[in-house]
Amino acid sequence: MKNVRQTNVNIHRDSWVEINIGNLAHNALEIRKNVPADTKLLAVVKADSYGHGSVMLAPTLLASGFDMLGVASIDEGVDLRRAKITCDILVLGAVPVWAIETAIEEDISIPIFSDAHLEACKQAFLRTGTKPKVHVKIDTGMNRIGIGYDNAIDFIKKVQSCDFLELKGIFTHLAAAEERDETQIQIDRWNNVIKNIDTTGLLLHIQNTVGTMCYNIPLSNMRRVGIALYGLYPDVPPDNKGFRPDLKQVISLKGRIVHIHDAKDNEGVSYGHTYRAKGTRKIATIPIGYADGVSRGLSNKISGVLNGHRVPQVGNITMDQMMFDITGIEAEIGDVITLLDEENSIDEWAKILNTINYELTCRLKVRLPRVYTR
């Protein structure tokens, strides 16, 4: 029997995203069993868990062997705190100095990587009487944020001498973990820093999802896992000798048929008539469009499943609706067409659009209600 939980569900729409929490737990446990027991795990739940809903998913992740949560901003961390999530939370992105006091108030750890951060932390401590919890972010080759690896040793030692903050960890981010040569350069830079500082009691984390699956890095005691938790595989080195977890896609996308009609021979469907009927075709419409995160670039290139039959999407996907050719299939208004589920991976859409699965799951959170199942 399927148990269903609903949150903020707009019951006036015949389209929705379905999130399988059972699959999420399965994926988390798959990761946990393949990582040494003494290695901590941080679940990346930024961008609302890549569009899956961080508040609803966090308890399952924490119950399935993960120790911390990683977010992109203070606001995302505050959302989790408001939902009574009490575990350690780390902001992975840059934090504006004026938000440090909020991080203190909400017990959220932040990254620091400049003297300006140190001064802001000092002032926040003087105003609140509480030490900010921080992780030093090192730039080993991503060239995004972080203290440069060549200046990192001195900066970390300076941080360790500060009595107005609490240093919790040190981390960096792999820019091209699917490329072994590029990654080894970053690992070497990381190792050089870590070997030359006192790391007693610190969390050291360099591996992202691909790093977790593919690289054994001794000078690391925590790993950050994101996309694999949601049942999707990242690109890995072709010679990967690590582990490949058995993952189950967590997200599904479904819509109910709101209209069925016949399109006569050579009649066009949707804007621009990019599809024309060959003979009389039965056309069904569902209320999902590009404003819901389904790219217009997928028009005439994807399919759905209706009553056990695969049906092609036809015509340009519009802002709020899309059409399917359901000729020869018994169907009526209210029947469900499934666009994505465990058997229909969002990876196929990513290939069509020449993008990554991460981007597409994030798009689906725009306005579709979420239904949580187990």
KEKOL-451038 format. One line per field, with one value per residue (C-alpha): residue number from 1; x, y, z. Coordinates in nm, 3 decimals, always signed. Last residue first. Example, Ala and Ser with C-alpha at 12.3 -4.5 7.8 and 13.67 -1.06 7.14 Angstrom:
# residues 2
n	(2; 1) $
u	(+1.367; +1.230) $
v	(-0.106; -0.450) $
w	(+0.714; +0.780) $
This chain:
# residues 374
n	(374; 373; 372; 371; 370; 369; 368; 367; 366; 365; 364; 363; 362; 361; 360; 359; 358; 357; 356; 355; 354; 353; 352; 351; 350; 349; 348; 347; 346; 345; 344; 343; 342; 341; 340; 339; 338; 337; 336; 335; 334; 333; 332; 331; 330; 329; 328; 327; 326; 325; 324; 323; 322; 321; 320; 319; 318; 317; 316; 315; 314; 313; 312; 311; 310; 309; 308; 307; 306; 305; 304; 303; 302; 301; 300; 299; 298; 297; 296; 295; 294; 293; 292; 291; 290; 289; 288; 287; 286; 285; 284; 283; 282; 281; 280; 279; 278; 277; 276; 275; 274; 273; 272; 271; 270; 269; 268; 267; 266; 265; 264; 263; 262; 261; 260; 259; 258; 257; 256; 255; 254; 253; 252; 251; 250; 249; 248; 247; 246; 245; 244; 243; 242; 241; 240; 239; 238; 237; 236; 235; 234; 233; 232; 231; 230; 229; 228; 227; 226; 225; 224; 223; 222; 221; 220; 219; 218; 217; 216; 215; 214; 213; 212; 211; 210; 209; 208; 207; 206; 205; 204; 203; 202; 201; 200; 199; 198; 197; 196; 195; 194; 193; 192; 191; 190; 189; 188; 187; 186; 185; 184; 183; 182; 181; 180; 179; 178; 177; 176; 175; 174; 173; 172; 171; 170; 169; 168; 167; 166; 165; 164; 163; 162; 161; 160; 159; 158; 157; 156; 155; 154; 153; 152; 151; 150; 149; 148; 147; 146; 145; 144; 143; 142; 141; 140; 139; 138; 137; 136; 135; 134; 133; 132; 131; 130; 129; 128; 127; 126; 125; 124; 123; 122; 121; 120; 119; 118; 117; 116; 115; 114; 113; 112; 111; 110; 109; 108; 107; 106; 105; 104; 103; 102; 101; 100; 99; 98; 97; 96; 95; 94; 93; 92; 91; 90; 89; 88; 87; 86; 85; 84; 83; 82; 81; 80; 79; 78; 77; 76; 75; 74; 73; 72; 71; 70; 69; 68; 67; 66; 65; 64; 63; 62; 61; 60; 59; 58; 57; 56; 55; 54; 53; 52; 51; 50; 49; 48; 47; 46; 45; 44; 43; 42; 41; 40; 39; 38; 37; 36; 35; 34; 33; 32; 31; 30; 29; 28; 27; 26; 25; 24; 23; 22; 21; 20; 19; 18; 17; 16; 15; 14; 13; 12; 11; 10; 9; 8; 7; 6; 5; 4; 3; 2; 1) $
u	(+0.654; +0.487; +0.527; +0.308; +0.460; +0.267; +0.414; +0.502; +0.878; +1.001; +1.044; +1.336; +1.564; +1.512; +1.618; +1.939; +2.067; +2.001; +2.270; +2.249; +2.256; +1.878; +1.810; +2.063; +1.909; +1.563; +1.691; +1.856; +1.512; +1.467; +1.151; +1.144; +1.166; +0.923; +0.892; +0.627; +0.334; -0.002; -0.292; -0.654; -0.888; -1.050; -1.077; -0.853; -0.861; -0.552; -0.560; -0.443; -0.297; -0.092; +0.011; -0.031; +0.131; +0.003; +0.098; +0.363; +0.336; +0.514; +0.530; +0.345; +0.332; +0.432; +0.452; +0.254; +0.394; +0.120; +0.057; -0.255; -0.078; +0.302; +0.474; +0.693; +0.970; +1.107; +0.814; +0.883; +1.175; +1.322; +1.011; +1.167; +0.952; +1.003; +0.643; +0.643; +0.749; +0.418; +0.201; -0.179; -0.238; -0.388; -0.488; -0.489; -0.654; -0.512; -0.692; -0.448; -0.097; -0.141; +0.095; +0.355; +0.557; +0.224; +0.379; +0.197; +0.004; -0.107; -0.131; -0.399; -0.263; -0.530; -0.779; -0.697; -0.941; -1.017; -0.932; -0.915; -0.803; -0.581; -0.420; -0.056; +0.243; +0.608; +0.813; +1.112; +1.308; +1.498; +1.631; +2.003; +2.213; +2.545; +2.847; +3.164; +3.525; +3.733; +3.620; +3.803; +3.558; +3.578; +3.231; +2.943; +2.674; +2.407; +2.052; +1.854; +1.791; +2.066; +2.300; +2.262; +2.412; +2.675; +2.938; +3.206; +3.367; +3.699; +3.944; +4.323; +4.303; +4.146; +3.986; +3.828; +3.542; +3.205; +3.267; +3.456; +3.165; +2.923; +3.156; +3.485; +3.697; +3.596; +3.802; +3.603; +3.834; +3.907; +4.284; +4.368; +4.692; +4.830; +5.099; +4.967; +4.624; +4.764; +4.983; +4.709; +4.463; +4.707; +4.775; +4.403; +4.341; +4.606; +4.473; +4.129; +4.250; +4.428; +4.133; +3.864; +3.512; +3.588; +3.606; +3.584; +3.637; +3.537; +3.734; +3.691; +3.816; +3.626; +3.475; +3.669; +3.492; +3.524; +3.628; +3.952; +4.135; +4.465; +4.314; +4.193; +4.547; +4.676; +4.409; +4.513; +4.882; +4.812; +4.559; +4.773; +4.890; +4.555; +4.374; +4.112; +3.769; +3.512; +3.475; +3.811; +3.744; +4.117; +4.219; +4.008; +4.001; +3.691; +3.756; +3.465; +3.305; +3.094; +3.044; +3.138; +2.863; +2.880; +2.631; +2.773; +3.141; +3.101; +2.946; +3.232; +3.490; +3.309; +3.300; +3.674; +3.748; +3.526; +3.704; +4.033; +3.913; +3.803; +3.511; +3.241; +2.941; +2.803; +2.440; +2.337; +2.028; +2.134; +2.496; +2.400; +2.173; +2.467; +2.673; +2.419; +2.585; +2.904; +2.732; +2.768; +2.949; +2.816; +2.836; +2.629; +2.674; +2.400; +2.460; +2.146; +1.843; +1.576; +1.274; +1.106; +1.203; +1.563; +1.534; +1.402; +1.682; +1.940; +1.792; +1.796; +2.161; +2.250; +2.351; +2.272; +2.461; +2.308; +2.494; +2.525; +2.379; +2.302; +1.946; +1.764; +1.933; +1.833; +1.476; +1.445; +1.584; +1.345; +1.034; +1.222; +1.448; +1.179; +1.264; +1.374; +1.746; +1.700; +1.537; +1.814; +2.063; +2.000; +2.354; +2.370; +2.689; +2.839; +3.089; +3.362; +3.415; +3.181; +3.374; +3.154; +2.980; +2.708; +2.624; +2.580; +2.333; +2.159; +2.102; +1.970; +1.722; +1.604; +1.539; +1.354; +1.125; +1.073; +0.921; +0.853; +0.562; +0.554; +0.207; -0.046; -0.426; -0.421; -0.682; -0.555; -0.252; -0.049; +0.134; +0.241; +0.095; +0.182; +0.097; +0.134; +0.129; +0.000) $
v	(+0.603; +0.897; +1.275; +1.490; +1.812; +2.094; +2.224; +2.594; +2.635; +2.311; +2.134; +2.353; +2.212; +1.860; +1.981; +2.151; +1.853; +1.616; +1.787; +1.969; +1.885; +1.935; +1.591; +1.429; +1.602; +1.480; +1.123; +1.175; +1.260; +0.886; +0.707; +0.371; +0.524; +0.800; +1.087; +1.187; +0.996; +1.057; +1.015; +0.956; +1.239; +1.278; +0.941; +0.679; +0.367; +0.386; +0.370; +0.727; +0.880; +1.153; +1.380; +1.754; +2.005; +2.279; +2.579; +2.777; +2.575; +2.258; +2.271; +1.994; +1.628; +1.428; +1.062; +0.794; +0.490; +0.251; +0.118; +0.327; +0.637; +0.663; +0.974; +1.069; +1.308; +1.468; +1.656; +1.954; +1.898; +2.240; +2.396; +2.294; +2.127; +2.353; +2.427; +2.747; +2.521; +2.340; +2.097; +2.099; +1.778; +1.763; +1.450; +1.419; +1.140; +1.132; +1.136; +1.072; +1.201; +1.483; +1.777; +1.865; +2.185; +2.366; +2.697; +2.694; +2.376; +2.092; +2.116; +1.957; +1.740; +1.469; +1.561; +1.624; +1.443; +1.556; +1.478; +1.736; +1.763; +1.455; +1.427; +1.513; +1.334; +1.398; +1.157; +1.224; +0.982; +0.790; +0.467; +0.411; +0.094; +0.247; +0.243; +0.193; +0.287; +0.153; +0.417; +0.378; +0.587; +0.861; +0.947; +1.155; +1.196; +0.934; +1.018; +0.861; +1.171; +1.085; +1.048; +1.421; +1.547; +1.378; +1.561; +1.344; +1.371; +1.251; +1.361; +1.333; +0.969; +1.048; +0.739; +0.853; +0.726; +0.722; +0.993; +1.207; +1.180; +1.295; +1.563; +1.472; +1.747; +1.744; +1.777; +1.810; +1.935; +1.784; +1.800; +1.937; +2.118; +2.252; +2.154; +1.818; +1.970; +2.233; +2.001; +1.741; +1.989; +2.095; +1.730; +1.652; +1.945; +1.827; +1.473; +1.597; +1.738; +1.413; +1.196; +1.376; +1.289; +1.491; +1.807; +2.106; +1.929; +2.148; +2.247; +2.207; +2.289; +2.232; +2.345; +2.661; +2.840; +3.218; +3.506; +3.361; +3.386; +3.195; +2.909; +3.156; +3.289; +2.934; +2.875; +3.188; +3.098; +2.751; +2.872; +3.124; +2.894; +2.713; +3.038; +3.129; +3.027; +3.101; +3.010; +2.925; +2.550; +2.483; +2.431; +2.715; +2.658; +2.719; +2.754; +2.618; +2.842; +2.848; +3.207; +3.266; +3.400; +3.723; +3.878; +4.220; +4.139; +3.806; +3.973; +4.224; +3.946; +3.747; +4.055; +4.108; +3.746; +3.757; +4.069; +3.886; +3.632; +3.269; +3.194; +2.932; +2.935; +2.713; +2.759; +2.791; +3.002; +3.307; +3.274; +3.242; +3.543; +3.736; +3.642; +3.787; +4.131; +3.963; +3.818; +3.437; +3.262; +2.917; +2.588; +2.690; +2.418; +2.275; +2.065; +1.879; +2.048; +2.040; +2.195; +2.309; +2.668; +2.544; +2.398; +2.725; +2.908; +2.696; +2.782; +3.149; +3.131; +3.015; +2.719; +2.438; +2.138; +1.903; +1.702; +1.349; +1.117; +0.757; +0.698; +0.878; +1.205; +1.162; +1.074; +1.379; +1.610; +1.506; +1.705; +2.026; +1.987; +1.961; +1.772; +2.069; +2.001; +1.950; +2.291; +2.452; +2.311; +1.977; +1.838; +1.551; +1.556; +1.222; +1.143; +0.885; +0.643; +0.386; +0.379; +0.467; +0.202; +0.123; +0.493; +0.551; +0.266; +0.376; +0.722; +0.575; +0.346; +0.630; +0.846; +0.561; +0.531; +0.907; +0.884; +1.240; +1.301; +1.621; +1.740; +1.811; +1.836; +2.167; +2.299; +2.093; +2.318; +2.098; +2.290; +1.961; +1.620; +1.287; +0.960; +0.603; +0.344; +0.000) $
w	(+0.050; -0.116; -0.107; -0.334; -0.465; -0.628; -0.954; -0.947; -0.998; -0.840; -1.174; -1.278; -1.008; -1.142; -1.487; -1.380; -1.182; -1.476; -1.679; -2.013; -2.383; -2.412; -2.556; -2.322; -2.020; -2.118; -2.125; -1.786; -1.646; -1.629; -1.737; -1.555; -1.205; -1.301; -1.547; -1.801; -1.655; -1.825; -1.584; -1.683; -1.583; -1.926; -2.089; -2.239; -2.453; -2.672; -3.051; -3.106; -2.790; -2.959; -2.675; -2.610; -2.378; -2.152; -1.938; -2.124; -2.444; -2.552; -2.930; -3.106; -3.013; -2.705; -2.800; -2.610; -2.436; -2.327; -1.975; -1.916; -2.047; -2.036; -2.162; -2.454; -2.549; -2.866; -3.023; -2.795; -2.558; -2.638; -2.484; -2.153; -1.889; -1.585; -1.491; -1.697; -1.985; -1.975; -1.781; -1.794; -1.996; -2.346; -2.539; -2.920; -3.117; -3.470; -3.807; -4.088; -4.062; -3.813; -3.835; -3.573; -3.578; -3.623; -3.515; -3.183; -3.104; -3.333; -3.711; -3.926; -4.205; -4.156; -3.885; -3.521; -3.294; -2.939; -2.577; -2.297; -1.934; -1.921; -1.580; -1.527; -1.376; -1.301; -1.089; -0.864; -0.647; -0.914; -0.764; -0.721; -0.695; -0.595; -0.827; -0.627; -0.685; -0.969; -1.216; -1.545; -1.745; -1.481; -1.349; -1.483; -1.219; -1.156; -1.052; -0.771; -0.562; -0.317; -0.613; -0.689; -0.364; -0.151; +0.054; +0.212; +0.553; +0.696; +0.430; +0.421; +0.308; -0.031; -0.183; -0.507; -0.726; -0.554; -0.296; -0.546; -0.788; -0.517; -0.381; -0.214; -0.054; +0.310; +0.626; +0.948; +1.222; +1.564; +1.521; +1.177; +1.271; +0.945; +0.692; +0.579; +0.504; +0.269; +0.063; +0.052; -0.097; -0.370; -0.452; -0.458; -0.693; -0.937; -0.906; -1.009; -1.337; -1.420; -1.315; -1.514; -1.389; -1.076; -1.284; -1.048; -0.718; -0.426; -0.117; +0.255; +0.603; +0.925; +1.252; +1.333; +1.617; +1.608; +1.833; +1.972; +1.640; +1.626; +1.429; +1.166; +1.122; +1.084; +0.821; +0.632; +0.636; +0.499; +0.243; +0.059; -0.223; -0.221; -0.296; -0.037; -0.160; -0.428; -0.796; -0.946; -0.920; -0.893; -0.531; -0.391; -0.017; +0.197; +0.570; +0.771; +1.031; +1.345; +1.458; +1.822; +2.044; +2.248; +2.009; +1.920; +1.982; +1.802; +1.498; +1.492; +1.500; +1.232; +1.009; +1.061; +0.975; +0.668; +0.544; +0.594; +0.338; +0.298; +0.526; +0.486; +0.722; +0.997; +1.099; +1.464; +1.379; +1.580; +1.468; +1.102; +1.143; +1.285; +0.981; +0.737; +0.705; +0.586; +0.283; +0.276; -0.010; -0.094; +0.094; +0.395; +0.656; +0.876; +1.186; +1.294; +1.454; +1.182; +1.353; +1.028; +1.107; +1.126; +0.777; +0.634; +0.816; +0.636; +0.299; +0.395; +0.498; +0.148; -0.067; +0.176; +0.313; +0.569; +0.829; +0.970; +0.708; +0.800; +0.686; +0.968; +0.873; +0.509; +0.606; +0.831; +0.558; +0.281; +0.375; +0.452; +0.149; -0.118; -0.439; -0.650; -0.621; -0.246; -0.210; -0.415; -0.164; +0.005; -0.007; +0.240; +0.447; +0.540; +0.813; +0.765; +1.055; +0.902; +0.576; +0.277; +0.065; +0.319; +0.356; -0.017; -0.059; +0.262; +0.117; -0.208; -0.031; +0.193; -0.113; -0.283; +0.018; +0.010; -0.337; -0.452; -0.691; -0.895; -0.990; -1.260; -1.253; -1.071; -0.825; -0.535; -0.490; -0.260; +0.014; +0.165; +0.088; +0.241; +0.069; +0.188; -0.089; +0.000) $
